[in-house]
């Protein structure tokens, strides 16, 4: 926390006028290099921070922060939660002249994604919060951001070779490895595991791919007796017996759902009295919480989406207002949640 130091204190310590200190703080020139160095040394020594509200208002320029993320229909959708965190952060810094614009796209419609992306580029915001969804467009999107001098923070999944100023989220491959270790702890020798992708569209997103790779890597490196197979299933799972047939033929005793739809699997199994199959999934959306508490899902890995949204805004705030061009990534913990600790966890993760 900054010390309560006034401009007058700095002037006194540096043996200069208050006006000189003001010119150094706001980089208005008319100060010799030697005097400027002395004033800056005193500022650092005293731990002074300029009034950020005054600084942002003095620029007379409102910054535009764009949010380019998948659309969410309700609070039972994962993408609802980063938006809650974003809005809370914006509310906290509302005095700093930052305008918020949303560009929501249909995660299952590439044409809608491209339309909203082109609209965003045309509007030329100062900064963007986004998540890498369609891998085939990564290079184009990031290149356009760079050419238009649009700075951005990534959430949900990182793209290390991009020009993003920061990433906020989990180490995705490691979270898959954690899921692999959990699954091995649940199964016995000779029992098989299935990776079940519940898709409403045609693509598996990069974050899902990385989790699956981490899960497989752990299984292979630890010589697990559980043979892992993978299947893509439709969101309207009850209209198909494909999963039932696979469970019977391959002696499946564990299912890893690398996305937020493990509740669809648990409901499907419950309706068919297949209650001896272990399930590991992601994200504390309402339906998953209910099935976790009921013992129908064994583990949920939480990636704190509210905090992703919140900290992404604060990273951009530090960049725009505090002028901190170097931003470190924020790697959030890989939280393992089960029915015995879910209530305590939910009460402890307030922003």
C-alpha positions in Angstrom: 0.0 0.0 0.0 1.4 3.5 -1.0 2.5 5.9 1.7 0.6 9.1 2.1 3.1 11.5 0.7 2.2 14.9 -0.8 3.7 16.8 -3.6 4.7 19.4 -1.0 6.7 16.7 0.8 8.6 15.8 -2.4 9.3 19.5 -3.1 10.7 20.0 0.4 12.9 16.9 0.2 14.2 17.7 -3.3 14.6 21.4 -2.5 12.5 22.5 -5.5 9.2 24.2 -6.0 5.8 22.4 -6.0 5.4 23.5 -9.6 8.6 21.8 -10.6 7.5 18.5 -8.9 4.2 18.8 -10.8 6.0 19.2 -14.1 8.2 16.2 -13.4 5.2 14.0 -12.4 3.2 14.9 -15.5 6.2 15.0 -17.8 5.5 18.5 -19.0 9.1 19.4 -19.6 10.7 22.8 -18.6 12.8 21.0 -16.0 16.5 20.3 -16.4 17.5 16.7 -16.6 19.5 17.0 -13.3 16.5 18.4 -11.4 14.2 15.8 -12.9 16.5 13.0 -11.8 16.6 14.5 -8.2 12.8 14.7 -8.0 12.3 11.2 -9.3 14.8 9.9 -6.8 12.8 11.5 -4.0 9.6 10.2 -5.4 11.0 6.7 -5.4 12.5 7.1 -1.9 9.3 8.3 -0.4 7.1 5.8 -2.2 4.8 8.4 -3.7 2.2 7.5 -6.3 0.5 10.3 -8.3 -3.3 10.6 -8.0 -4.3 8.2 -10.8 -7.8 9.7 -11.1 -6.3 13.1 -11.7 -3.8 11.7 -14.1 -6.4 9.9 -16.2 -8.8 12.9 -16.2 -5.9 15.2 -17.2 -5.4 13.3 -20.4 -9.0 14.2 -21.4 -9.0 10.9 -23.4 -11.4 8.1 -22.4 -9.8 4.6 -23.0 -12.0 1.9 -24.6 -11.7 -1.6 -23.3 -13.3 -4.2 -25.6 -14.4 -7.7 -24.4 -14.3 -10.2 -27.2 -15.6 -13.5 -25.7 -18.2 -16.2 -26.4 -21.8 -15.3 -25.6 -23.4 -16.9 -22.5 -27.1 -17.4 -22.1 -27.3 -17.8 -18.4 -25.4 -18.5 -15.1 -25.2 -22.2 -16.0 -22.7 -21.3 -18.8 -19.0 -21.0 -18.0 -18.6 -17.8 -20.0 -21.1 -16.0 -17.8 -18.5 -15.9 -15.0 -15.6 -14.0 -16.6 -18.1 -11.3 -17.5 -19.1 -11.0 -13.8 -15.5 -10.5 -12.9 -14.9 -7.9 -15.7 -17.9 -5.9 -14.6 -16.9 -5.8 -11.0 -13.4 -4.6 -11.9 -14.8 -1.9 -14.2 -17.0 -0.8 -11.4 -14.0 -0.4 -9.1 -12.1 1.8 -11.6 -15.1 3.7 -13.0 -13.6 7.1 -12.2 -10.7 6.5 -14.6 -12.3 7.2 -17.9 -12.5 3.7 -19.2 -15.4 2.8 -21.6 -16.4 -0.9 -21.8 -17.7 -2.4 -25.0 -18.8 -6.0 -25.5 -18.4 -8.1 -28.7 -20.0 -11.4 -27.9 -19.9 -14.2 -30.5 -21.6 -17.6 -30.9 -19.0 -20.2 -30.0 -20.6 -22.6 -32.5 -20.7 -20.1 -35.4 -17.4 -19.1 -37.1 -19.2 -16.6 -39.3 -20.5 -14.8 -36.2 -17.1 -14.9 -34.7 -15.6 -13.3 -37.8 -18.4 -10.7 -38.0 -17.8 -9.6 -34.4 -14.1 -9.6 -34.8 -14.2 -7.4 -37.9 -16.5 -5.0 -36.1 -14.1 -4.8 -33.2 -11.1 -4.1 -35.5 -13.2 -1.4 -37.2 -14.0 0.3 -33.9 -10.3 0.3 -32.9 -10.5 0.0 -29.1 -7.4 0.7 -27.0 -7.2 -2.7 -25.3 -9.0 -6.1 -25.5 -9.8 -9.0 -23.2 -10.2 -12.2 -25.2 -9.8 -15.9 -25.2 -8.3 -18.0 -28.0 -11.1 -20.0 -29.4 -10.7 -20.9 -33.1 -7.1 -22.0 -33.6 -7.2 -21.5 -37.4 -7.7 -17.7 -36.8 -5.1 -17.1 -34.1 -2.4 -15.7 -36.4 -4.8 -13.4 -38.2 -6.5 -12.0 -35.1 -3.2 -11.3 -33.3 -1.6 -9.8 -36.3 -4.5 -7.4 -36.8 -4.4 -6.4 -33.1 -0.7 -5.7 -33.6 -1.1 -3.7 -36.8 -3.8 -1.6 -35.3 -1.8 -1.1 -32.1 -4.5 -2.8 -30.0 -3.0 -4.3 -26.8 -4.7 -7.4 -25.4 -4.8 -9.8 -22.4 -5.7 -13.5 -22.9 -7.8 -15.4 -20.4 -8.8 -19.1 -20.3 -5.9 -20.4 -22.5 -2.6 -18.9 -23.4 -0.9 -18.5 -26.7 2.7 -18.1 -25.7 4.0 -16.9 -29.1 1.4 -14.1 -29.3 2.1 -10.4 -28.6 -0.3 -10.4 -25.6 0.7 -8.2 -22.7 -0.4 -10.7 -20.2 -2.3 -14.0 -19.7 -4.6 -14.7 -16.8 -5.6 -18.3 -16.2 -4.4 -21.8 -15.4 -1.5 -23.7 -16.8 -3.8 -25.8 -19.0 -1.6 -28.8 -19.7 -0.8 -29.2 -16.0 -4.5 -29.1 -15.1 -5.0 -32.0 -17.4 -2.2 -33.8 -15.7 -3.9 -33.2 -12.3 -7.0 -34.8 -13.8 -5.0 -37.8 -14.9 -3.6 -38.3 -11.4 -7.1 -38.0 -9.9 -8.4 -40.6 -12.3 -5.6 -43.0 -11.5 -6.5 -42.7 -7.8 -10.1 -43.7 -8.5 -9.6 -46.7 -10.8 -8.3 -50.2 -10.2 -6.1 -52.2 -12.5 -7.8 -53.3 -15.7 -10.4 -50.6 -15.5 -10.5 -48.3 -18.5 -10.9 -44.6 -18.9 -12.8 -42.6 -21.6 -12.2 -39.0 -22.6 -15.6 -37.6 -23.5 -15.8 -34.3 -25.4 -19.4 -32.9 -25.3 -19.6 -30.7 -28.4 -22.4 -28.4 -29.5 -20.3 -27.3 -32.5 -17.7 -29.0 -34.7 -14.4 -27.9 -33.0 -12.5 -28.8 -29.9 -11.1 -25.5 -28.5 -7.3 -25.1 -27.8 -7.9 -25.2 -24.0 -9.6 -28.5 -24.3 -6.9 -29.9 -26.5 -4.2 -29.0 -24.0 -6.1 -30.5 -21.1 -6.5 -33.7 -23.0 -2.8 -33.8 -23.8 -1.9 -33.3 -20.2 -4.3 -36.0 -19.1 -2.9 -38.5 -21.7 0.7 -37.5 -20.8 0.2 -38.3 -17.1 -1.4 -41.7 -18.0 1.4 -42.7 -20.3 4.3 -41.5 -18.0 2.9 -43.3 -15.0 2.3 -46.6 -16.8 -1.4 -46.6 -15.9 -3.2 -49.8 -16.5 -6.2 -47.7 -17.5 -6.3 -47.6 -21.4 -7.6 -44.2 -22.4 -9.8 -43.8 -25.4 -11.5 -40.6 -26.7 -14.9 -39.8 -28.2 -16.8 -36.7 -29.4 -20.4 -36.7 -28.3 -23.3 -34.4 -29.1 -24.8 -32.1 -26.5 -28.1 -33.9 -27.0 -26.5 -37.0 -25.6 -29.8 -38.8 -24.7 -30.7 -39.2 -28.3 -27.8 -41.7 -28.8 -26.8 -45.0 -27.3 -23.2 -44.7 -28.5 -21.9 -44.0 -25.1 -23.8 -46.9 -23.5 -22.4 -49.3 -26.1 -18.9 -48.0 -25.7 -19.0 -48.4 -21.9 -20.2 -52.0 -22.2 -17.7 -53.0 -24.8 -14.6 -51.3 -23.4 -15.2 -51.8 -19.7 -15.2 -48.1 -19.0 -15.1 -47.2 -15.3 -13.9 -43.6 -15.5 -14.9 -40.7 -17.7 -12.8 -37.5 -18.0 -14.8 -34.5 -19.4 -12.3 -31.8 -20.3 -14.9 -29.1 -20.4 -17.8 -27.7 -18.3 -20.5 -30.2 -19.4 -19.8 -33.2 -17.0 -23.3 -32.8 -15.7 -24.6 -34.0 -19.1 -22.6 -37.2 -18.7 -23.7 -37.7 -15.1 -27.3 -37.3 -16.0 -27.0 -39.7 -18.9 -25.4 -42.4 -16.7 -27.9 -41.8 -13.8 -30.8 -42.4 -16.2 -29.3 -45.7 -17.2 -28.3 -46.8 -13.7 -24.7 -46.8 -14.6 -23.7 -45.4 -11.2 -20.4 -47.1 -10.7 -18.5 -45.0 -13.2 -16.2 -42.2 -11.9 -16.5 -38.7 -13.5 -14.0 -35.9 -13.4 -14.8 -32.6 -15.1 -14.3 -28.8 -15.0 -16.0 -25.7 -13.8 -18.4 -24.9 -10.9 -21.5 -24.0 -12.9 -24.8 -24.7 -11.1 -25.6 -28.1 -12.7 -22.1 -29.4 -12.0 -22.3 -28.2 -8.4 -25.6 -30.1 -7.9 -24.3 -33.3 -9.3 -21.0 -33.0 -7.3 -22.9 -32.6 -4.1 -25.1 -35.6 -5.0 -22.0 -37.8 -5.6 -22.7 -38.2 -9.3 -19.5 -36.3 -10.2 -16.4 -37.2 -8.3 -14.1 -34.3 -8.9 -14.4 -30.8 -10.4 -11.4 -28.8 -11.3 -12.1 -25.1 -10.9 -10.3 -22.4 -12.9 -11.7 -19.3 -11.2 -13.3 -17.6 -14.2 -14.5 -14.6 -12.1 -10.9 -13.9 -11.1 -9.8 -14.3 -14.7 -12.1 -11.6 -15.8 -11.3 -9.4 -12.9 -7.5 -9.6 -13.1 -7.6 -9.2 -16.9 -9.2 -5.8 -16.4 -6.7 -4.8 -13.7 -3.8 -5.9 -15.9 -5.0 -3.5 -18.6 -5.7 -0.8 -16.0 -2.1 -1.0 -14.9 -1.0 -0.8 -18.5 -3.3 2.2 -19.5 -3.4 4.3 -16.4 -0.3 3.4 -14.4 1.8 3.1 -17.6 3.2 -0.2 -16.5 4.2 -1.6 -19.9 5.7 -4.8 -18.5 2.9 -7.1 -17.2 3.5 -10.5 -15.7 1.2 -13.4 -16.3 -1.2 -14.5 -13.5 -1.3 -18.2 -13.2 -4.3 -19.2 -11.1 -4.2 -22.3 -8.9 -5.6 -25.7 -10.1 -8.3 -26.1 -7.5 -9.6 -29.7 -7.0 -13.2 -29.6 -5.6 -15.2 -32.5 -4.3 -18.5 -32.7 -2.5 -16.9 -32.5 1.0 -15.3 -29.1 0.3 -17.5 -27.4 -2.4 -19.5 -25.2 0.0 -16.4 -24.0 1.8 -14.7 -23.3 -1.5 -17.6 -21.4 -2.9 -17.7 -19.2 0.1 -14.0 -18.4 0.0 -13.5 -17.4 -3.6 -15.2 -14.0 -3.5 -13.2 -11.4 -5.4 
